[in-house]
Amino acid sequence: MAAVPSGTGRDAATPEDPRAARLRAALTDQLIAEGAVATPRMAAAFRAVPRHRFAPGLPLEVAYANQVVFVKRDRHGVPTSSVSAPDIQAIMLEQADIRPGARLLEIGSGGYNAALMAELAAPGGEVTTVDIDPDVADRARACLDDAGYADVRVLTADAEGGVPEHAPYDRIVVTVEAWDLPPAWTGQLAPDGRLVVPLRLRGLTRSVAFDRVGDRLVSRSARMCGFVKMQGAGRHADQELFLNGGDLSLDADDLHTLPTAARIEDLLRAPRVARWSDVRVWRWEPWDTLPLWLATAFPGYCQLTIEVPGAPAVPGAPGGPGSEPLEPALRSGTPAVATESAFAYLTAYPVPDGRIELGAHAFGPAAEALADELIARISSWDRDHRNGPGPVITASPADDPAPQADLLVVKKHVQIAVDWVGERR
Ligand SMILES: C[S@@+](CC[C@H](N)C(=O)[O-])C[C@H]1O[C@@H](n2cnc3c(N)ncnc32)[C@H](O)[C@@H]1O
């Protein structure tokens, strides 16, 4: 791959609007300040690739904002393709640790991320990007050509089978939410290769960097993220339970772990029990290991979203006229637990120093016990795992003997073991 003239991408022939260069430098500085860009090589890649040429028609300020650019939606308006936000691209590419000369596969094509990968793999690297949608692949091809990255290979295919013709890959970077890990991805990695993938686990999505160890994958890091969902053979329908005609929703990996909607509505009609943990966090603090810590402990783990703000959650229940409202800690995706005898969720209240204190609200005959269990679990997270690296996540073929693990999640192709042991301070 050719050397990259700084600030112009690979297209040194077309003079650049100086505002684009200024906005690109400002975006890179912002990503460095936020910690998303952590290495000089990543900063150089972000300073080099002209993001606006992958967002044609958009104002420069929008192209260089730290936000997603939507490319395509389905007939319900749900995004199916996008150029991801720069911070998550930086985080995932840092997780990938791409070295010069690397052979790379990107799954899901927007063009821009593949160009960043080409910068990181230069000189001597090789980038292939694949998308299931021919329109998206054509768009990525055109943008890459326009910005001077004609040597990035763009293919149209369902990535369930990987791209065997250009394997093995030193790194595979998946930029679409995956519920499972098809054997082709592990099989097409070089023996010491790394897969970075937004993996759905118990209703949570984490960008997991997995190193290949034989036919297993062992995690090095996991970061919070959100992505459009996988299409094709790896598509997995959302498991959502709607309450009160859709005012509330519960999101879980598998609805079999939850009581029925009618039972949860019943539980919510009981008075609210509140417990506080003494655990205080900053709103901006990354507490992304807490949901997985809770999901590991509670088989009825799910995530609560108030779909219609202000609507009574359940007629005659808390949130109805004259009763206490539901006050989940987050606007959407608040950690919650549902059993046959109690429903509880994480709540929070602001303390004067600007932090929030975490607590539990619970409903139903076993509300007190479940609220106490949640509080105990929040306290053990605070003591043992807060600011820690999170669990080790291991994926092995689904037909291997089941490993011992703190949490075992069985998918179609792999079984995923989540282990917190050894992470205690
Ligand atoms: C978030 S976008 C990709 C973002 C892109 N990497 C960028 O530069 O920011 C996700 C893409 O994954 C694609 N996709 C979904 N399922 C796929 C599959 N099974 N195989 C290949 N691509 C898929 C979608 O068509 C969509 O374009």
The ligand as an SDF file (V2000), in Angstrom:
LIG
                    3D

 27 29  0  0  0  0  0  0  0  0999 V2000
  -22.7960   -0.6100   10.9060 C   0  0  0  0  0  0  0  0  0  0  0  0
  -22.7580   -1.0500    9.2260 S   0  0  0  0  0  0  0  0  0  0  0  0
  -21.0490   -1.1610    8.8440 C   0  0  0  0  0  0  0  0  0  0  0  0
  -20.2420    0.0490    9.2280 C   0  0  0  0  0  0  0  0  0  0  0  0
  -18.9290    0.1740    8.5090 C   0  0  0  0  0  0  0  0  0  0  0  0
  -18.0100   -0.8700    8.8270 N   0  0  0  0  0  0  0  0  0  0  0  0
  -18.2760    1.5290    8.6980 C   0  0  0  0  0  0  0  0  0  0  0  0
  -17.3950    1.8640    7.9140 O   0  0  0  0  0  0  0  0  0  0  0  0
  -18.6280    2.2870    9.6020 O   0  0  0  0  0  0  0  0  0  0  0  0
  -23.2350   -2.7610    9.2680 C   0  0  0  0  0  0  0  0  0  0  0  0
  -23.3040   -3.4230    7.9240 C   0  0  0  0  0  0  0  0  0  0  0  0
  -23.3650   -4.8210    8.1100 O   0  0  0  0  0  0  0  0  0  0  0  0
  -24.0360   -5.3630    7.0000 C   0  0  0  0  0  0  0  0  0  0  0  0
  -24.4370   -6.7460    7.2900 N   0  0  0  0  0  0  0  0  0  0  0  0
  -25.4950   -7.1820    8.0290 C   0  0  0  0  0  0  0  0  0  0  0  0
  -25.5320   -8.5220    8.0520 N   0  0  0  0  0  0  0  0  0  0  0  0
  -24.4860   -8.9630    7.3100 C   0  0  0  0  0  0  0  0  0  0  0  0
  -24.0230  -10.2550    6.9400 C   0  0  0  0  0  0  0  0  0  0  0  0
  -24.6270  -11.3710    7.3460 N   0  0  0  0  0  0  0  0  0  0  0  0
  -22.9170  -10.3220    6.1510 N   0  0  0  0  0  0  0  0  0  0  0  0
  -22.2860   -9.1910    5.7260 C   0  0  0  0  0  0  0  0  0  0  0  0
  -22.7060   -7.9480    6.0380 N   0  0  0  0  0  0  0  0  0  0  0  0
  -23.7820   -7.8230    6.8200 C   0  0  0  0  0  0  0  0  0  0  0  0
  -25.1880   -4.3980    6.7730 C   0  0  0  0  0  0  0  0  0  0  0  0
  -25.6740   -4.4770    5.4330 O   0  0  0  0  0  0  0  0  0  0  0  0
  -24.5110   -3.0580    7.1060 C   0  0  0  0  0  0  0  0  0  0  0  0
  -24.1170   -2.3890    5.9500 O   0  0  0  0  0  0  0  0  0  0  0  0
  1  2  1  0
  2  3  1  0
  2 10  1  0
  3  4  1  0
  4  5  1  0
  5  6  1  0
  5  7  1  0
  7  8  2  0
  7  9  1  0
 10 11  1  0
 11 12  1  0
 11 26  1  0
 12 13  1  0
 13 14  1  0
 13 24  1  0
 14 15  1  0
 14 23  1  0
 15 16  2  0
 16 17  1  0
 17 18  1  0
 17 23  2  0
 18 19  1  0
 18 20  2  0
 20 21  1  0
 21 22  2  0
 22 23  1  0
 24 25  1  0
 24 26  1  0
 26 27  1  0
M  CHG  2   2   1   9  -1
M  END
$$$$
